Amino acid sequence: MQFSEIPGLPETKEKLINAVKFNHLAHALLFHGPEGSANLTLALALATYLYCENPSDTDSCGACSPCQRMSRLVMPDLNFAFPVIAKSKDDDKVEEEEDDKVDVLTNWRKFAIDYPYGNVHDFIYFNGFEKKQLNISKASARKMIQALSLMSFEGGYKIMLIWAPEFLHPSAANALLKIIEEPPAKTIFMLVTSQADQLLTTILSRTQKILVRAFTDEEIKAHLIDTEMSDSKSADQIAMLADGNLREAYRMIDQVEDVQVTQIRNWFRFCVSKDLKEIFDLADWFHKEPKESQKSLMLTGLNVTREILLKNFDLDSLLRTTDEDRTFIDKISKNVLNEDHAVKLYESFNQAHYHLERNGNAKMIFTDLSMDILVMMAQKKQ
């Protein structure tokens, strides 16, 4: 990954390159910004620049051996840590699954290359982790410390890139505190997240924050046109709908149906028709889903509710949904939910997400939320 492959963000790229040129680069960096931003890609581009044999004032050369290996993420001094399946929830016994360990790392590299703007939910489904609980365990932290204690293979920087550090088990985070604060010489930690508020304060205080803003509409539009992913007219519309989220822009280009929006649509229809059997069946299904999928569905519900609110206030120009989803929003805002209902619905989804975060019973949370939705929809629009 090179800086030139990342759309826009000239100010952030310049800041990172100047930090290297003037030897002001911190030993622990936290790349954080909204979903679909360049958190991961900027970290990888910086790593490429650090390893490059012939860097310019603006980018890595892209031609030397380290740059070529970085394009495949196979530099021996570049280490990765990311959420994986855990065997136990016990603080002292949390161990990653050893089976197919090499395949997990291979899959991570492939995911980072193919879906550089993907989120944790994408990663879960990419690896088939749907029915598993994930974390970065204390055992993984020990392996990070061990890897960084070894001499550099090529005499340069040793880099530990931790993707989604919000999944660090508390015992793992605590185990890493000392080495993050006082790492070996020429060792750099790069933490990449869209959920910085979920990190321990002790971790946050030991990092230099690199705030990665969302892309502008013009940056997304120019990227889609320059890469020949879309024509000018379509790129203009996609950029507006993506609202700074390049992951969302790619999804719209690929015309990939958002499965969770479809699930929300069906769920609402069952509530409108008071189909309790289907609602309870959905509650059983929801209970069996992994925690991250449950939380993601609640966030999708918040996004759908936002669309309903905008439609109720005749702010169609701000709507992001299209096609069948737009028709659904039009119908439900016109015939079912008024502004007051939508506000209450937003609060209900937010509260459900809060309780899931705190390990509440998923089946009860979903059922209670379904009853709230059913009651609101039974009242109809006045």
C-alpha positions in Angstrom: 0.0 0.0 0.0 1.3 3.4 -1.0 0.1 6.9 0.0 -0.8 7.5 -3.7 -3.3 4.7 -3.6 -5.3 6.4 -0.9 -7.8 9.0 -2.1 -7.3 12.6 -0.8 -6.2 13.2 2.8 -3.1 15.3 1.7 -2.8 16.9 5.1 -2.6 13.6 7.0 -0.2 12.1 4.5 2.1 15.1 4.8 2.0 14.9 8.6 3.1 11.3 8.6 5.9 11.7 6.0 7.2 14.8 7.8 7.3 12.8 11.1 9.5 10.2 9.4 11.7 12.8 7.6 12.4 14.9 10.7 12.6 11.9 13.1 9.5 12.8 15.0 7.6 9.6 14.6 6.2 8.3 17.9 6.8 4.7 18.9 3.0 4.1 19.4 0.5 5.5 16.9 -3.3 5.3 17.1 -5.0 5.6 13.7 -8.6 6.3 14.4 -11.5 7.7 12.5 -15.0 6.8 11.3 -16.0 3.6 9.6 -14.9 3.5 5.9 -12.1 5.9 6.5 -8.4 5.3 5.7 -7.4 4.1 9.2 -5.8 0.8 8.0 -4.6 2.0 4.6 -2.7 5.0 6.1 -1.0 2.7 8.6 0.0 0.3 5.9 1.2 3.1 3.6 3.3 4.5 6.5 4.8 1.0 7.1 5.7 0.7 3.4 7.3 4.2 3.5 9.4 3.1 6.5 10.6 0.0 4.8 11.1 1.5 1.3 14.8 1.6 0.1 14.2 4.6 -2.2 11.5 6.8 -0.6 10.7 10.2 -2.2 9.5 13.3 -0.4 5.9 12.2 -0.9 5.7 8.4 -1.1 7.5 5.1 -1.2 9.0 4.0 -4.5 6.7 1.0 -5.1 9.5 -0.8 -7.0 12.1 -2.0 -4.5 12.0 -5.4 -2.8 10.5 -4.2 0.5 7.8 -2.3 -1.4 6.9 -5.3 -3.5 6.7 -7.5 -0.4 4.6 -4.9 1.4 2.1 -5.1 -1.5 1.6 -8.7 -0.3 2.0 -7.9 3.4 4.8 -10.4 3.8 7.6 -8.3 5.3 9.2 -10.4 8.1 9.5 -7.5 10.5 5.8 -6.5 10.0 3.7 -8.3 12.6 -0.1 -8.3 12.8 -2.5 -8.8 15.7 -6.3 -9.0 15.2 -9.4 -10.5 16.8 -9.6 -14.3 16.5 -11.7 -17.1 18.0 -11.1 -17.7 21.7 -11.4 -21.1 23.5 -12.2 -19.7 26.9 -13.5 -16.5 28.5 -11.3 -17.1 31.6 -8.8 -14.2 31.9 -5.9 -16.6 32.5 -6.9 -19.3 30.1 -8.0 -17.4 27.0 -6.2 -19.0 24.1 -6.6 -18.6 20.4 -7.5 -21.6 18.3 -4.3 -23.2 17.1 -6.0 -25.1 14.3 -5.3 -23.5 10.9 -3.3 -20.7 12.5 -1.4 -20.1 9.3 -4.6 -19.9 7.4 -5.9 -17.2 9.8 -2.9 -15.0 9.1 -3.2 -15.7 5.4 -6.8 -14.8 5.5 -6.0 -11.6 7.4 -3.5 -10.5 4.7 -6.0 -11.3 2.0 -8.8 -9.4 3.8 -6.5 -6.3 4.3 -5.5 -6.3 0.7 -9.0 -7.0 -0.8 -11.1 -5.1 1.7 -8.8 -2.3 3.1 -11.8 -0.2 4.1 -13.8 -3.1 5.6 -15.0 -3.3 9.1 -15.0 -5.9 11.8 -18.4 -7.3 10.7 -16.9 -7.8 7.2 -13.9 -9.6 8.7 -16.2 -11.9 10.7 -18.0 -13.1 7.7 -14.9 -13.2 5.5 -13.4 -15.7 7.9 -16.6 -17.6 8.7 -16.5 -16.6 12.3 -20.3 -15.9 12.5 -21.0 -18.3 15.4 -17.9 -17.5 17.4 -16.9 -14.9 20.0 -13.7 -13.1 19.1 -11.0 -11.2 21.1 -7.3 -10.5 21.2 -6.3 -12.6 24.1 -3.6 -12.5 26.7 -1.9 -15.4 24.9 -1.8 -13.2 21.8 -0.3 -10.4 23.8 2.5 -12.7 25.0 3.2 -13.6 21.4 3.4 -10.0 20.4 5.9 -9.3 23.2 7.9 -12.3 22.2 8.0 -11.3 18.5 9.1 -7.8 19.3 11.9 -9.0 21.7 13.6 -10.7 18.8 16.2 -8.9 16.6 15.0 -7.4 13.4 15.3 -9.7 10.4 16.6 -7.0 8.1 18.0 -4.4 10.5 15.2 -1.9 10.1 12.0 -1.2 12.0 10.0 -3.8 13.7 6.3 -2.9 13.4 3.3 -4.4 15.4 0.0 -3.5 13.7 -2.9 -4.2 16.0 -6.2 -4.0 14.0 -9.4 -3.5 16.0 -7.6 -3.1 19.4 -11.0 -2.5 21.0 -11.1 -6.3 21.1 -8.1 -6.5 23.4 -9.0 -8.6 26.4 -8.3 -6.5 29.5 -5.6 -8.9 30.6 -4.0 -8.6 27.1 -4.2 -4.8 27.2 -2.6 -4.7 30.6 0.2 -7.1 29.5 1.1 -4.8 26.6 1.2 -1.5 28.6 4.9 -1.7 29.5 6.2 -2.6 26.1 3.9 0.0 24.4 5.3 2.7 26.8 9.0 1.5 26.6 9.4 -0.6 23.4 12.7 -1.9 22.1 14.7 0.3 19.8 13.3 0.9 16.3 10.0 -0.7 17.3 6.6 0.9 16.4 3.1 0.0 17.4 0.3 0.9 15.0 -3.2 0.6 16.5 -6.0 0.9 13.9 -9.6 1.4 15.1 -12.9 3.0 14.4 -13.9 2.6 18.1 -11.3 4.6 20.0 -13.8 5.3 22.7 -13.8 1.6 23.6 -10.0 1.4 24.3 -8.7 1.5 27.9 -7.5 4.9 29.0 -4.1 3.4 29.9 -3.7 2.3 26.2 -4.9 5.7 24.9 -2.5 7.6 27.0 0.5 5.8 25.6 -0.3 6.5 22.0 0.0 9.5 19.6 -3.4 10.0 18.0 -3.6 10.2 14.3 -7.2 11.4 13.6 -8.3 10.2 10.2 -11.2 12.2 8.9 -13.9 10.8 6.6 -13.4 11.2 2.9 -15.0 14.2 1.2 -17.5 13.7 -1.6 -15.0 15.0 -4.1 -12.3 12.6 -2.9 -14.6 9.6 -3.3 -15.9 10.8 -6.6 -12.4 11.4 -8.0 -11.2 8.0 -6.7 -14.1 6.2 -8.4 -13.5 7.9 -11.7 -9.7 7.7 -11.6 -9.8 3.9 -10.9 -12.5 3.5 -13.6 -14.9 2.0 -11.1 -17.7 4.3 -12.1 -18.6 7.0 -14.6 -18.8 10.6 -13.6 -22.6 10.7 -13.2 -22.8 7.6 -11.1 -19.7 8.5 -9.1 -21.4 11.8 -8.1 -24.4 10.1 -6.8 -22.5 7.3 -5.0 -20.2 9.9 -3.3 -23.2 11.8 -2.0 -24.8 8.6 -0.6 -21.6 7.2 0.8 -21.3 10.2 3.1 -17.5 9.9 3.4 -17.5 6.1 3.9 -15.4 4.4 1.1 -16.6 1.0 2.3 -20.2 2.0 1.6 -19.2 3.5 -1.8 -17.6 0.2 -2.8 -20.7 -1.7 -1.6 -22.9 0.5 -3.8 -20.7 0.0 -6.8 -20.8 -3.7 -6.4 -24.5 -3.5 -5.9 -24.1 -5.8 -2.9 -27.4 -6.1 -1.0 -27.1 -5.1 2.6 -28.3 -8.3 4.3 -29.0 -6.6 7.6 -31.2 -3.9 6.0 -33.2 -6.7 4.5 -33.4 -8.4 8.0 -34.6 -5.1 9.5 -37.2 -4.7 6.7 -38.6 -8.2 7.3 -38.6 -7.7 11.1 -40.6 -4.5 10.8 -43.1 -6.2 8.5 -43.6 -8.9 11.0 -44.2 -6.2 13.7 -46.7 -4.4 11.5 -48.6 -7.6 10.8 -48.3 -8.6 14.5 -46.9 -12.0 13.4 -45.7 -13.1 16.9 -44.6 -16.6 15.7 -42.2 -15.0 13.2 -41.0 -12.4 15.7 -40.2 -15.2 18.3 -38.5 -17.2 15.6 -36.4 -14.2 14.8 -35.6 -13.8 18.6 -34.3 -17.4 18.6 -32.2 -16.7 15.6 -30.8 -13.4 17.0 -29.9 -15.2 20.3 -27.7 -17.6 18.3 -25.9 -15.0 16.4 -22.4 -13.8 17.5 -22.3 -10.7 19.7 -20.8 -8.5 17.0 -23.6 -9.5 14.5 -26.2 -8.7 17.1 -24.7 -5.3 17.8 -24.3 -4.6 14.1 -28.0 -5.3 13.5 -28.9 -2.7 16.2 -26.6 -0.2 14.4 -28.3 -1.0 11.1 -31.6 -0.4 12.9 -30.4 3.0 14.0 -29.4 3.9 10.4 -32.8 2.8 9.1 -34.5 4.9 11.8 -32.4 7.9 10.7 -33.6 7.5 7.2 -37.2 7.4 8.4 -36.7 10.6 10.4 -35.2 12.3 7.4 -38.1 11.2 5.2 -40.6 12.4 7.8 -39.0 15.9 7.7 -39.0 15.9 3.9 -35.2 15.9 3.7 -35.0 13.5 0.8 -31.7 15.0 -0.4 -30.0 13.6 2.7 -31.3 10.0 2.3 -28.7 7.4 1.6 -30.9 4.4 0.8 -31.8 3.5 -2.8 -34.1 1.2 -4.8 -36.1 -1.3 -2.7 -34.7 0.1 0.6 -35.9 3.6 -0.4 -39.4 2.2 -1.2 -39.5 0.6 2.2 -38.5 3.9 3.9 -41.1 5.8 1.9 -43.9 3.4 2.9 -43.1 3.1 6.5 -42.6 6.9 7.0 -45.8 7.6 5.1 -48.1 5.1 6.7 -46.6 3.8 9.9 -44.1 5.9 11.9 -44.4 9.6 12.6 -41.6 11.8 14.0 -42.4 11.0 17.6 -42.5 7.2 16.9 -39.2 7.4 15.0 -37.5 9.3 17.9 -38.7 6.6 20.3 -37.6 3.9 18.0 -34.1 5.4 17.7 -33.9 5.5 21.6 -35.0 1.8 21.7 -32.3 0.7 19.3 -29.7 2.7 21.1 -30.7 1.2 24.4 -30.7 -2.4 23.0 -27.2 -1.8 21.7 -26.1 -0.5 25.1 -27.5 -3.7 26.9 -25.8 -6.0 24.3 -22.5 -4.2 25.0 -22.9 -5.1 28.6 -23.7 -8.8 27.9 -27.5 -8.7 28.4 -29.6 -11.6 27.4 -29.8 -11.2 23.6 -33.2 -13.1 23.3 -34.9 -10.9 25.9 -33.4 -7.7 24.5 -34.6 -8.6 21.0 -38.1 -9.6 22.2 -38.5 -6.5 24.3 -37.4 -4.3 21.4 -39.8 -6.2 19.1 -42.7 -5.5 21.4 -41.8 -1.8 21.5 -41.7 -1.7 17.7 -45.0 -3.6 17.5 -46.8 -1.2 19.9 -45.5 1.9 18.0 -46.5 0.5 14.7 -49.9 -0.5 16.1 -50.6 3.1 16.9 -50.1 4.0 13.2 -49.5 7.6 12.0 -52.1 10.1 13.2 
